[in-house]
Amino acid sequence: GLHRQGFVKTGWEAGKLDCENRHGHVSCVPSFVAAPIYNSAEEANAGLPNNIWAWAVMHGRHVNANYELDGSLCGYLASHAKTEFYLGSFRWAVDKVLEKHDLALTGSDKGTCAVVPLKQRPLLLTSDLESDTERKQAFFLFGGIMLCLCPCVGPLPLLATLVYLSRFRGAE
């Protein structure tokens, strides 16, 4: 994961809608969303496109900006299965932000070769830490219960093995 200072401008998020027909009523909710990431809240308030260093993306209704205690932003830049699988949808959501807020590189940065176009800036996969760790927490709880209560996999067989080995070695 990435830990870097940054500020996600969630007020500028936009995304791809997922619509479904339920009993004759069409319901649409954002399913892939993106929002620009700036170095600081001050830069985000200024809203200059040249200062966008990456895009926060998420599969869900809203971009979740998770920060560490020191203010660094948490997320995944690459090698995350969800990012690779939904790359086209995340890029489409970035295009929607660019269209919605009419964002384009301005001034002298526009013509230089070294400047990365806004559409091609890195994607930072953000997520809701609570929902992402629910399954792991459940497995951890199950493992703890099995370790303490189940005699076949808990500390009792280990204790019995150690007692047996200590008596066996003591008899020799």
Disulfide bonds with the S-S distance in Angstrom:
Cys19-Cys28 1.92
